[in-house]
Amino acid sequence: MASMIMKLGSKSEVFHRDGQTWLCSTGLPSDLVVEVGEMAFHLHKFPLLSRSQVIENRINDYSSEDDEKCVLQFHDLPGGAKTFLLVAKFCYGIRLELTALNIVGIRCAAEYLQMTEDRGDGNLIMLSESFLNEMFGHWTDKIKALETCKEFLPYSEELHIVSRCIDSLAMKACADTNLFSWPLPENGIAQCPEGNHVLWNGICSTAKPQPLSEDWWYEDASLLRLSSYKRLILAVESRGMKPERIAGSVVHYAKRHLPLLCRQPSFRGRNHAAPRSLVSHPSDADQRNLLEEIVALVLTQKGATPTNFLLRLLRTSMVLQARPSCQDKLEKQIGAQLDQAALEDLLIPNIGYSMETLYDIDCVQRILDHFAHIDNEPLDPSNYIIDEGQLMGGSHPLTPMTMVATLVDGYLAEVAPDVNLKLPKFQSLAAVIPDYARPLNDGIYCAIDIYLKAHPWLTDSEREQICSLMNCQKLSLEASTHATQNERLPLRVIVQVLFFEQLRLRTSISGWLFVSDNLKNSKNPNGNLANAGNNTRVGAVRDHLVEADDIMERVSELEKECLGMKEELEKFVKAKRGWNLFLRKFGFRSKSKSIDPKTVKSCLLIQKKSKPVAKARRKPQQW
């Protein structure tokens, strides 16, 4: 319903304007002047007082001399001169067109002038109310009418026009989309699905009802002013709309009205262009106020609002220098659902005054602390115990804590090349994640290796400290191979890696041999079934033996490397001071008792029968 035309007369040219004056040419001299703002209306008393109680009272109270015209002033009339012209046309019985853009002003002016049914049937209050009730069934008209209500405050609020528009919009937005699945009319023309033909009245010949998506109302709602939009969000929330749908609308509204949100730079070269619908460019102060209001609308339910959107809001709030309470709320909300975040969104540029590091490490630290405080998942040690198969294959259970552990390890690897990143900050970030949350320590090892490469000036003590963040027993075979050849690691760590890798490989070999012996010694009393079962077992044993051969070959290589290191160490400890340094390097303390040389040789010698091959450690392969 675009408009409703009331034909109460046939002459629409009765009123004409002359500068700041409106004249009514009915053939009778004007005996009434109505001043509204800077505009003067030269009218007649009877048409107006017959419809308005206020005008009649003003005329009766007016006293003049020498038969001068009666002059009335309505400077506070809702809608001003533009609305009064429509009211005057109605009083004269001239054609009046009611639309969604002028109905609110006409209804407020009719209430102001007391144009009730006591002054005559079909008065303006009743007609405008009838139009409003009919208009509430049309989505687009309600949006337009609601936007005009601000111009007629407080009358539009007192007449409950705003609340009725909000409730009607909320009811339509919360309704089941399957109940009104035909395409909504746009610009007064019904849209027909592609491939169908319109027969009559916009009805398609073979079209079937097309279900609407749940976000069909986002675009229209984003056209509302912030005050009206906030009331609409509260209304749909009170009606039980899903939090995900509400959050989707808030995201759409923010992208439309916050140009800076869509133009945030990224160190990865990803720029988000602003929507084409954005024409105006509000000031930073306006954007800051709008952002704080939008943050207040963000739902607190975990996972309702996308984490990447919250991180972009946080980054924008830093650029606009929003209030600390606004940033604190965003950090807590992000921390509550950090397991849903992506690494590229967590790389927040440092825009503080210090600019000590490239990325804002302190902000991520606060977010991690919020996550650690909120995450109260029960600890079941069996969920975090990994066997040899998981180390070899890389499969492990996914929980929020393990997902955040992977995210933190990736983040540490990204920020590690920053030469300004201090060791305590690196350690503080890594220490938030408990040891059980890292089934594999490959990620933290990669971050430590990058940090050591970017900070070659670290002392031996500092290298020991940073390497203590990882568990050498939880490195995969590939990571262990890299670590044994990594010259940047302390010697103690390399020995630990070699020890645990050989221990793990020997355990695997023992397990395979045990299974193989059991299969060979097993007997099945059934004849044909036993033969078939034996054939199956033989094939399985062959596969296990092939794998065992590969593992044995790897053990042989490790033994050769260890023996090569043993030769170097024996040369190194020949000198008197060198022997004492060697003991201190591996944690031995010289007491009053002497150390048995056989004990030292048993720690260094892995296989007595293997011959040393390599006399120098190979350079580490690229990680």
Solvent accessible surface area in square Angstrom, and as a share of the most:
residue,aa,sasa,rsa
1,M,56,0.25
2,A,86,0.67
3,S,40,0.26
4,M,57,0.26
5,I,84,0.43
6,M,20,0.09
7,K,147,0.62
8,L,89,0.44
9,G,34,0.33
10,S,112,0.72
11,K,128,0.54
12,S,64,0.41
13,E,119,0.54
14,V,17,0.10
15,F,15,0.06
16,H,82,0.37
17,R,128,0.47
18,D,95,0.49
19,G,53,0.51
20,Q,99,0.44
21,T,31,0.18
22,W,45,0.16
23,L,59,0.29
24,C,13,0.08
25,S,66,0.42
26,T,64,0.37
27,G,77,0.74
28,L,127,0.63
29,P,116,0.73
30,S,23,0.15
31,D,58,0.30
32,L,0,0.00
33,V,13,0.08
34,V,0,0.00
35,E,49,0.22
36,V,2,0.01
37,G,47,0.45
38,E,154,0.69
39,M,21,0.09
40,A,22,0.17
41,F,0,0.00
42,H,48,0.21
43,L,0,0.00
44,H,19,0.08
45,K,62,0.26
46,F,150,0.62
47,P,29,0.18
48,L,1,0.01
49,L,41,0.21
50,S,37,0.24
51,R,58,0.21
52,S,0,0.00
53,Q,57,0.25
54,V,22,0.13
55,I,1,0.01
56,E,43,0.19
57,N,65,0.33
58,R,90,0.33
59,I,22,0.11
60,N,107,0.55
61,D,117,0.61
62,Y,80,0.30
63,S,101,0.65
64,S,55,0.35
65,E,140,0.63
66,D,132,0.68
67,D,144,0.74
68,E,113,0.51
69,K,88,0.37
70,C,5,0.03
71,V,54,0.31
72,L,8,0.04
73,Q,99,0.44
74,F,0,0.00
75,H,105,0.47
76,D,93,0.48
77,L,7,0.04
78,P,9,0.05
79,G,32,0.30
80,G,25,0.24
81,A,27,0.21
82,K,170,0.72
83,T,9,0.05
84,F,1,0.00
85,L,25,0.12
86,L,37,0.19
87,V,2,0.01
88,A,1,0.00
89,K,44,0.19
90,F,3,0.01
91,C,16,0.09
92,Y,44,0.17
93,G,15,0.15
94,I,7,0.04
95,R,121,0.44
96,L,2,0.01
97,E,82,0.37
98,L,0,0.00
99,T,30,0.17
100,A,3,0.02
101,L,114,0.57
102,N,35,0.18
103,I,0,0.00
104,V,0,0.00
105,G,1,0.01
106,I,1,0.01
107,R,18,0.07
108,C,0,0.00
109,A,0,0.00
110,A,0,0.00
111,E,69,0.31
112,Y,38,0.14
113,L,0,0.00
114,Q,84,0.37
115,M,0,0.00
116,T,52,0.30
117,E,70,0.31
118,D,135,0.70
119,R,57,0.21
120,G,26,0.25
121,D,129,0.67
122,G,22,0.21
123,N,0,0.00
124,L,0,0.00
125,I,26,0.13
126,M,84,0.37
127,L,36,0.18
128,S,0,0.00
129,E,39,0.17
130,S,59,0.38
131,F,1,0.01
132,L,0,0.00
133,N,93,0.48
134,E,92,0.41
135,M,0,0.00
136,F,31,0.13
137,G,61,0.58
138,H,69,0.31
139,W,15,0.05
140,T,71,0.41
141,D,11,0.06
142,K,5,0.02
143,I,10,0.05
144,K,89,0.38
145,A,0,0.00
146,L,4,0.02
147,E,40,0.18
148,T,17,0.10
149,C,3,0.02
150,K,120,0.51
151,E,125,0.56
152,F,16,0.07
153,L,88,0.44
154,P,77,0.48
155,Y,58,0.22
156,S,0,0.00
157,E,65,0.29
158,E,112,0.50
159,L,29,0.14
160,H,115,0.51
161,I,0,0.00
162,V,8,0.05
163,S,33,0.21
164,R,69,0.25
165,C,0,0.00
166,I,6,0.03
167,D,71,0.37
168,S,13,0.08
169,L,0,0.00
170,A,0,0.00
171,M,112,0.50
172,K,48,0.20
173,A,0,0.00
174,C,38,0.23
175,A,31,0.24
176,D,74,0.38
177,T,17,0.10
178,N,102,0.52
179,L,144,0.72
180,F,40,0.17
181,S,13,0.09
182,W,124,0.43
183,P,38,0.24
184,L,64,0.32
185,P,85,0.53
186,E,105,0.47
187,N,142,0.73
188,G,75,0.72
189,I,118,0.60
190,A,43,0.33
191,Q,86,0.38
192,C,36,0.21
193,P,31,0.19
194,E,174,0.78
195,G,69,0.67
196,N,41,0.21
197,H,138,0.62
198,V,81,0.46
199,L,118,0.59
200,W,156,0.55
201,N,126,0.65
202,G,28,0.27
203,I,87,0.44
204,C,13,0.08
205,S,53,0.34
206,T,100,0.58
207,A,14,0.11
208,K,152,0.64
209,P,71,0.44
210,Q,83,0.37
211,P,93,0.58
212,L,38,0.19
213,S,70,0.45
214,E,84,0.38
215,D,70,0.36
216,W,35,0.12
217,W,0,0.00
218,Y,27,0.10
219,E,79,0.36
220,D,42,0.22
221,A,0,0.00
222,S,1,0.01
223,L,84,0.42
224,L,2,0.01
225,R,91,0.33
226,L,41,0.20
227,S,72,0.47
228,S,15,0.10
229,Y,1,0.00
230,K,62,0.26
231,R,88,0.32
232,L,0,0.00
233,I,2,0.01
234,L,106,0.53
235,A,15,0.12
236,V,0,0.00
237,E,74,0.33
238,S,95,0.62
239,R,121,0.44
240,G,63,0.61
241,M,15,0.07
242,K,120,0.51
243,P,43,0.27
244,E,101,0.45
245,R,28,0.10
246,I,1,0.01
247,A,2,0.02
248,G,22,0.21
249,S,2,0.01
250,V,4,0.02
251,V,19,0.11
252,H,61,0.27
253,Y,4,0.01
254,A,0,0.00
255,K,93,0.40
256,R,38,0.14
257,H,54,0.24
258,L,0,0.00
259,P,2,0.01
260,L,30,0.15
261,L,4,0.02
262,C,9,0.06
263,R,115,0.42
264,Q,4,0.02
265,P,84,0.53
266,S,23,0.15
267,F,105,0.44
268,R,124,0.45
269,G,63,0.60
270,R,75,0.28
271,N,117,0.60
272,H,66,0.29
273,A,94,0.73
274,A,36,0.28
275,P,50,0.31
276,R,242,0.88
277,S,52,0.34
278,L,32,0.16
279,V,127,0.73
280,S,82,0.53
281,H,141,0.63
282,P,47,0.30
283,S,62,0.40
284,D,88,0.46
285,A,48,0.37
286,D,79,0.41
287,Q,8,0.03
288,R,73,0.27
289,N,86,0.44
290,L,28,0.14
291,L,0,0.00
292,E,24,0.11
293,E,61,0.28
294,I,0,0.00
295,V,3,0.02
296,A,68,0.53
297,L,19,0.10
298,V,9,0.05
299,L,15,0.08
300,T,102,0.59
301,Q,86,0.38
302,K,116,0.49
303,G,29,0.28
304,A,7,0.06
305,T,3,0.02
306,P,63,0.40
307,T,5,0.03
308,N,75,0.38
309,F,10,0.04
310,L,0,0.00
311,L,2,0.01
312,R,26,0.09
313,L,0,0.00
314,L,0,0.00
315,R,12,0.04
316,T,0,0.00
317,S,0,0.00
318,M,21,0.09
319,V,64,0.37
320,L,6,0.03
321,Q,130,0.58
322,A,7,0.06
323,R,145,0.53
324,P,112,0.70
325,S,76,0.49
326,C,10,0.06
327,Q,38,0.17
328,D,56,0.29
329,K,65,0.28
330,L,1,0.00
331,E,6,0.03
332,K,99,0.42
333,Q,16,0.07
334,I,0,0.00
335,G,0,0.00
336,A,20,0.16
337,Q,0,0.00
338,L,1,0.00
339,D,21,0.11
340,Q,95,0.42
341,A,18,0.14
342,A,43,0.34
343,L,45,0.23
344,E,66,0.30
345,D,8,0.04
346,L,3,0.01
347,L,8,0.04
348,I,1,0.00
349,P,19,0.12
350,N,21,0.11
351,I,82,0.41
352,G,37,0.35
353,Y,213,0.81
354,S,93,0.60
355,M,112,0.50
356,E,70,0.31
357,T,7,0.04
358,L,89,0.45
359,Y,20,0.08
360,D,22,0.12
361,I,6,0.03
362,D,70,0.36
363,C,0,0.00
364,V,2,0.01
365,Q,34,0.15
366,R,104,0.38
367,I,0,0.00
368,L,2,0.01
369,D,67,0.35
370,H,41,0.18
371,F,5,0.02
372,A,45,0.35
373,H,146,0.65
374,I,79,0.40
375,D,31,0.16
376,N,128,0.65
377,E,41,0.18
378,P,124,0.78
379,L,109,0.54
380,D,62,0.32
381,P,96,0.60
382,S,77,0.50
383,N,68,0.35
384,Y,17,0.06
385,I,128,0.65
386,I,32,0.16
387,D,89,0.46
388,E,47,0.21
389,G,51,0.49
390,Q,45,0.20
391,L,15,0.07
392,M,96,0.43
393,G,65,0.62
394,G,38,0.36
395,S,71,0.46
396,H,57,0.25
397,P,48,0.30
398,L,127,0.63
399,T,27,0.16
400,P,46,0.29
401,M,13,0.06
402,T,2,0.01
403,M,82,0.37
404,V,0,0.00
405,A,2,0.02
406,T,90,0.52
407,L,20,0.10
408,V,3,0.02
409,D,9,0.05
410,G,23,0.22
411,Y,1,0.01
412,L,0,0.00
413,A,22,0.17
414,E,65,0.29
415,V,2,0.01
416,A,0,0.00
417,P,71,0.45
418,D,28,0.14
419,V,87,0.50
420,N,75,0.38
421,L,1,0.01
422,K,111,0.47
423,L,17,0.08
424,P,93,0.58
425,K,56,0.24
426,F,0,0.00
427,Q,41,0.18
428,S,50,0.32
429,L,0,0.00
430,A,2,0.02
431,A,70,0.54
432,V,33,0.19
433,I,7,0.04
434,P,42,0.27
435,D,78,0.41
436,Y,58,0.22
437,A,0,0.00
438,R,14,0.05
439,P,6,0.04
440,L,37,0.18
441,N,2,0.01
442,D,33,0.17
443,G,30,0.29
444,I,0,0.00
445,Y,0,0.00
446,C,29,0.17
447,A,0,0.00
448,I,0,0.00
449,D,6,0.03
450,I,52,0.26
451,Y,2,0.01
452,L,1,0.01
453,K,140,0.59
454,A,23,0.18
455,H,4,0.02
456,P,86,0.54
457,W,155,0.54
458,L,17,0.09
459,T,78,0.46
460,D,98,0.51
461,S,67,0.43
462,E,57,0.25
463,R,40,0.14
464,E,56,0.25
465,Q,83,0.37
466,I,0,0.00
467,C,4,0.03
468,S,86,0.55
469,L,40,0.20
470,M,13,0.06
471,N,44,0.23
472,C,11,0.07
473,Q,97,0.43
474,K,31,0.13
475,L,0,0.00
476,S,13,0.08
477,L,50,0.25
478,E,122,0.55
479,A,0,0.00
480,S,1,0.01
481,T,28,0.16
482,H,1,0.01
483,A,0,0.00
484,T,7,0.04
485,Q,20,0.09
486,N,0,0.00
487,E,103,0.46
488,R,69,0.25
489,L,9,0.05
490,P,14,0.09
491,L,40,0.20
492,R,82,0.30
493,V,8,0.05
494,I,0,0.00
495,V,49,0.28
496,Q,71,0.32
497,V,1,0.00
498,L,13,0.07
499,F,122,0.51
500,F,51,0.21
501,E,1,0.00
502,Q,16,0.07
503,L,86,0.43
504,R,28,0.10
505,L,3,0.01
506,R,91,0.33
507,T,89,0.52
508,S,15,0.10
509,I,17,0.09
510,S,67,0.43
511,G,35,0.34
512,W,71,0.25
513,L,89,0.44
514,F,135,0.56
515,V,60,0.35
516,S,5,0.03
517,D,74,0.38
518,N,73,0.37
519,L,45,0.23
520,K,141,0.60
521,N,116,0.60
522,S,50,0.32
523,K,189,0.80
524,N,53,0.27
525,P,133,0.83
526,N,79,0.40
527,G,52,0.50
528,N,132,0.67
529,L,126,0.63
530,A,9,0.07
531,N,90,0.46
532,A,56,0.43
533,G,20,0.20
534,N,60,0.31
535,N,109,0.56
536,T,99,0.57
537,R,77,0.28
538,V,69,0.40
539,G,33,0.31
540,A,38,0.29
541,V,13,0.07
542,R,162,0.59
543,D,86,0.45
544,H,42,0.19
545,L,71,0.36
546,V,91,0.52
547,E,82,0.37
548,A,6,0.05
549,D,93,0.48
550,D,86,0.44
551,I,22,0.11
552,M,101,0.45
553,E,109,0.49
554,R,35,0.13
555,V,7,0.04
556,S,45,0.29
557,E,80,0.36
558,L,1,0.01
559,E,14,0.06
560,K,81,0.34
561,E,32,0.14
562,C,12,0.07
563,L,8,0.04
564,G,4,0.04
565,M,20,0.09
566,K,36,0.15
567,E,46,0.21
568,E,63,0.28
569,L,21,0.10
570,E,65,0.29
571,K,135,0.57
572,F,103,0.43
573,V,24,0.14
574,K,165,0.70
575,A,61,0.47
576,K,172,0.73
577,R,207,0.76
578,G,10,0.09
579,W,82,0.29
580,N,64,0.33
581,L,80,0.40
582,F,10,0.04
583,L,10,0.05
584,R,154,0.56
585,K,70,0.29
586,F,41,0.17
587,G,45,0.44
588,F,87,0.36
589,R,195,0.71
590,S,98,0.63
591,K,147,0.62
592,S,119,0.77
593,K,170,0.72
594,S,110,0.71
595,I,59,0.30
596,D,72,0.37
597,P,88,0.55
598,K,159,0.67
599,T,70,0.41
600,V,13,0.08
601,K,123,0.52
602,S,78,0.50
603,C,92,0.55
604,L,36,0.18
605,L,50,0.25
606,I,49,0.25
607,Q,55,0.24
608,K,173,0.73
609,K,191,0.81
610,S,34,0.22
611,K,162,0.69
612,P,65,0.41
613,V,98,0.56
614,A,40,0.31
615,K,149,0.63
616,A,72,0.56
617,R,75,0.27
618,R,139,0.51
619,K,168,0.71
620,P,34,0.21
621,Q,91,0.40
622,Q,180,0.80
623,W,98,0.34
